[in-house]
Amino acid sequence: MQGAEGDPRGGRWADDLALLRGAAVAAGEIAMRHFRSDLKSWDKAGGLGPVSEADLEVDAMLTATLRAARPDHGWLSEETEDDLVRLSHDRVFIVDPIDGTRAFIAGETGFSHALALSVDGVIRAGVVHLPARGETYWAAEGCGAWKDGVRIAPSRCADADAARLLASRPHLGAEHWPGGAPAGKPHLRSSLAWRLCLVAAGDFDGMLTLRPAWEWDVAAGDLIVREAGADVTDKDGARAVYNDEDPRVPGMVAAPRALHRALMDRLAPR
């Protein structure tokens, strides 16, 4: 669903949004130079998944660009060692240099760059850029959610059994749903940030993950979903607070308001 009202420039957060959008485009240019090439990649220690030379190059560029522009802001990135100095900052950049690294390494187009600004624990501006698909989603608090200059809105689905859900199959197992698991066939996309954007744009009705999600994977998408007009919470129904000492959100459920309520009633029946 799409509409025309709102301010794609970002209102109060216009300068921050413009900074994030420019950095996301620059990240995409780096990624596309490496895409479907003889890319060096390896697995991180501790079972934290793969990383590539492109992830690190993008991270270095984002660090230089964003921190130079806002030297008083904190920093949280998947590919930068977390020194917790960020906890002393009210304003923090939260970025995933490449979300969906496995897809990127495999030469698939479903990877993204996810950049967000957190102020006092709330995301105020966010961008999700998919360079291989030529798509960019963005939002700023109070200004709506946008894809490539067109305002987006979620679906109107309210039926948990009919909903097109982005989720891995194990998360729809009956053991997780005291009120009854949704009956529909699950769908999957490699990037959590992209999944949230697809819900915001109404391409899917909802998304959920019951595992802890890193803040950098979901911060930008969280705002984009909310500004599109849908609800997004952790798996217990609470709104995520960002720049936490432990930068993980305990699961995430995003959907239009009525569908979100239906899903939460099944996850934790009253």
C-alpha positions as CSV (number, residue, x, y, z in Angstrom):
1,M,0.0,0.0,0.0
2,Q,1.3,3.5,-0.8
3,G,0.3,7.0,0.0
4,A,1.4,10.5,-0.9
5,E,1.4,12.5,2.4
6,G,4.4,13.0,4.7
7,D,7.9,14.4,4.4
8,P,10.5,12.2,2.8
9,R,13.2,14.6,3.8
10,G,12.9,13.8,7.5
11,G,11.5,16.9,9.2
12,R,13.4,17.6,12.4
13,W,15.8,14.7,11.6
14,A,16.4,15.8,8.0
15,D,20.1,16.4,8.3
16,D,20.6,13.1,10.1
17,L,18.5,11.2,7.5
18,A,20.4,12.8,4.6
19,L,23.7,11.8,6.3
20,L,22.6,8.2,6.7
21,R,21.2,8.0,3.1
22,G,24.4,9.3,1.6
23,A,26.5,6.8,3.7
24,A,24.2,3.9,2.7
25,V,24.7,4.7,-1.0
26,A,28.4,4.9,-0.5
27,A,28.3,1.5,1.3
28,G,26.4,0.1,-1.7
29,E,29.1,1.3,-4.1
30,I,31.7,-0.6,-2.1
31,A,29.7,-3.7,-1.8
32,M,28.9,-3.8,-5.5
33,R,32.6,-3.6,-6.4
34,H,33.0,-6.9,-4.5
35,F,29.7,-8.5,-5.5
36,R,30.0,-11.8,-7.4
37,S,33.8,-11.5,-7.4
38,D,36.6,-13.6,-6.0
39,L,35.7,-12.4,-2.5
40,K,37.7,-13.3,0.7
41,S,35.5,-14.4,3.5
42,W,35.8,-16.4,6.7
43,D,33.7,-17.4,9.8
44,K,33.9,-15.3,12.9
45,A,34.9,-16.8,16.2
46,G,32.2,-17.9,18.6
47,G,29.7,-19.0,15.9
48,L,28.8,-15.5,15.0
49,G,28.5,-16.2,11.3
50,P,30.5,-15.2,8.2
51,V,32.3,-12.0,7.4
52,S,34.0,-10.8,4.2
53,E,36.5,-8.3,3.2
54,A,33.7,-6.2,1.9
55,D,32.0,-6.1,5.3
56,L,35.2,-4.7,6.8
57,E,35.7,-2.2,4.0
58,V,32.1,-0.9,4.3
59,D,32.5,-0.7,8.1
60,A,35.7,1.3,7.8
61,M,34.0,3.8,5.4
62,L,30.9,4.2,7.6
63,T,33.0,4.7,10.7
64,A,35.1,7.4,9.0
65,T,32.1,9.1,7.3
66,L,29.5,9.1,10.2
67,R,31.9,9.6,13.1
68,A,33.6,12.5,11.3
69,A,30.2,14.1,10.6
70,R,29.0,13.6,14.2
71,P,32.1,13.2,16.5
72,D,30.0,13.5,19.6
73,H,27.9,10.4,18.8
74,G,28.4,6.9,20.0
75,W,29.0,3.9,17.7
76,L,27.6,0.4,17.5
77,S,28.4,-1.8,14.5
78,E,28.5,-5.5,13.9
79,E,32.0,-5.3,12.5
80,T,33.5,-2.9,15.1
81,E,34.6,-4.2,18.5
82,D,32.1,-2.9,21.1
83,D,34.0,-0.9,23.8
84,L,30.8,0.2,25.6
85,V,31.9,3.9,25.5
86,R,28.7,4.3,23.5
87,L,26.7,3.9,26.7
88,S,27.8,7.4,27.8
89,H,26.3,8.9,24.6
90,D,22.6,9.9,24.2
91,R,23.0,9.8,20.4
92,V,24.4,6.6,18.9
93,F,24.8,5.3,15.3
94,I,23.8,1.7,15.0
95,V,24.9,0.1,11.7
96,D,25.1,-3.2,10.0
97,P,27.7,-2.8,7.2
98,I,26.2,-5.7,5.3
99,D,23.1,-7.4,6.6
100,G,22.7,-10.8,4.9
101,T,26.4,-11.5,4.5
102,R,25.7,-15.1,3.6
103,A,23.5,-14.0,0.7
104,F,26.2,-11.4,-0.4
105,I,28.9,-14.1,-0.4
106,A,26.7,-16.4,-2.4
107,G,26.1,-13.8,-5.0
108,E,22.4,-13.3,-4.1
109,T,20.8,-9.9,-4.2
110,G,19.0,-10.0,-0.8
111,F,21.6,-8.2,1.3
112,S,21.3,-4.7,2.6
113,H,23.1,-1.9,4.4
114,A,21.2,-0.9,7.6
115,L,22.0,2.4,9.3
116,A,20.1,4.0,12.2
117,L,20.4,6.9,14.6
118,S,19.3,6.1,18.2
119,V,18.6,9.1,20.5
120,D,17.8,8.2,24.2
121,G,17.2,4.6,23.2
122,V,14.7,5.3,20.4
123,I,15.5,5.1,16.7
124,R,14.8,8.5,15.1
125,A,16.2,8.0,11.6
126,G,16.9,4.9,9.6
127,V,17.9,3.7,6.2
128,V,17.9,0.2,4.6
129,H,19.6,0.1,1.2
130,L,19.7,-2.9,-1.1
131,P,22.2,-1.9,-3.8
132,A,22.0,-5.1,-5.9
133,R,18.2,-4.6,-6.1
134,G,18.4,-0.8,-6.6
135,E,16.0,-0.3,-3.6
136,T,16.2,2.1,-0.6
137,Y,13.9,2.3,2.3
138,W,14.0,5.1,4.9
139,A,12.2,6.8,7.7
140,A,12.5,9.6,10.2
141,E,10.4,10.0,13.3
142,G,7.1,11.7,12.5
143,C,7.7,11.8,8.8
144,G,6.4,8.4,7.5
145,A,8.2,5.6,5.8
146,W,9.4,5.7,2.2
147,K,10.8,3.5,-0.5
148,D,12.5,5.2,-3.4
149,G,10.6,8.4,-2.8
150,V,7.1,6.8,-2.5
151,R,5.4,6.6,0.9
152,I,4.7,3.0,2.0
153,A,2.2,1.4,4.3
154,P,1.6,-2.1,5.6
155,S,-1.1,-4.5,4.6
156,R,-4.5,-4.7,6.3
157,C,-4.3,-8.4,7.1
158,A,-5.7,-9.3,10.6
159,D,-5.9,-13.1,10.3
160,A,-2.9,-14.9,11.7
161,D,-3.8,-18.1,9.8
162,A,-4.0,-16.3,6.4
163,A,-1.1,-14.0,7.0
164,R,2.0,-14.1,4.7
165,L,4.7,-14.3,7.4
166,L,8.4,-13.9,7.0
167,A,9.9,-16.4,9.5
168,S,12.0,-19.5,9.6
169,R,10.0,-22.6,9.8
170,P,11.2,-23.6,13.3
171,H,9.8,-20.4,14.7
172,L,6.3,-21.5,13.7
173,G,6.7,-24.8,15.6
174,A,3.7,-25.6,17.9
175,E,5.9,-25.6,21.0
176,H,6.3,-21.8,20.7
177,W,2.6,-21.0,20.3
178,P,0.4,-21.8,23.4
179,G,-2.5,-20.2,21.5
180,G,-1.9,-22.2,18.3
181,A,0.7,-21.6,15.6
182,P,-0.2,-19.6,12.5
183,A,-1.3,-22.0,9.8
184,G,0.2,-20.2,6.8
185,K,3.3,-21.2,4.9
186,P,6.4,-19.3,6.2
187,H,8.5,-17.3,3.8
188,L,12.2,-16.2,4.3
189,R,14.5,-13.5,3.2
190,S,18.2,-13.4,4.2
191,S,18.3,-9.9,5.7
192,L,16.3,-9.1,8.9
193,A,16.4,-5.4,8.0
194,W,14.9,-6.2,4.6
195,R,12.2,-8.4,6.1
196,L,11.1,-5.5,8.3
197,C,11.0,-3.2,5.3
198,L,8.9,-5.8,3.3
199,V,6.3,-5.7,6.1
200,A,6.4,-1.9,6.2
201,A,5.6,-1.8,2.5
202,G,2.8,-4.4,2.6
203,D,4.7,-7.0,0.5
204,F,4.3,-9.4,3.4
205,D,1.9,-9.2,6.2
206,G,4.3,-9.8,9.1
207,M,7.7,-11.0,10.2
208,L,8.9,-12.6,13.4
209,T,12.0,-14.1,14.9
210,L,11.9,-15.7,18.4
211,R,15.6,-15.7,18.8
212,P,17.5,-12.7,20.1
213,A,18.2,-10.2,17.3
214,W,21.2,-7.9,17.3
215,E,20.3,-4.3,17.4
216,W,22.2,-3.5,14.2
217,D,20.0,-6.0,12.3
218,V,16.7,-4.5,13.3
219,A,17.2,-0.9,14.4
220,A,16.6,0.8,11.1
221,G,13.8,-1.5,10.1
222,D,12.1,-1.0,13.5
223,L,11.6,2.7,12.8
224,I,10.6,2.1,9.1
225,V,7.8,-0.3,10.3
226,R,6.5,2.1,12.9
227,E,6.5,5.0,10.6
228,A,4.7,3.0,8.0
229,G,1.9,2.5,10.5
230,A,2.5,-1.1,11.7
231,D,3.4,-2.4,15.2
232,V,6.8,-3.8,16.1
233,T,7.8,-5.2,19.5
234,D,10.0,-7.9,21.0
235,K,8.5,-11.4,21.3
236,D,7.1,-10.5,24.8
237,G,5.2,-7.5,23.4
238,A,7.6,-4.7,24.7
239,R,9.0,-2.0,22.5
240,A,12.7,-2.4,21.9
241,V,15.1,0.0,23.7
242,Y,18.3,0.6,21.7
243,N,21.9,1.2,22.7
244,D,21.5,-1.4,25.5
245,E,24.6,-2.8,27.3
246,D,23.7,-6.1,25.8
247,P,22.8,-5.1,22.2
248,R,20.3,-7.8,21.6
249,V,16.5,-7.5,21.3
250,P,14.7,-10.6,22.7
251,G,13.0,-11.6,19.4
252,M,10.9,-9.4,17.2
253,V,7.3,-9.4,15.9
254,A,6.3,-6.8,13.2
255,A,2.8,-6.6,11.6
256,P,-0.2,-4.4,11.1
257,R,-1.8,-3.5,14.4
258,A,-4.6,-6.1,14.3
259,L,-2.4,-8.9,13.1
260,H,0.3,-8.0,15.6
261,R,-2.3,-8.3,18.4
262,A,-3.5,-11.7,17.0
263,L,0.0,-13.0,16.8
264,M,0.9,-11.9,20.3
265,D,-2.4,-13.4,21.7
266,R,-1.2,-16.8,20.3
267,L,2.4,-16.4,21.5
268,A,1.3,-15.4,25.1
269,P,-2.5,-16.0,25.5
270,R,-4.1,-13.9,28.2
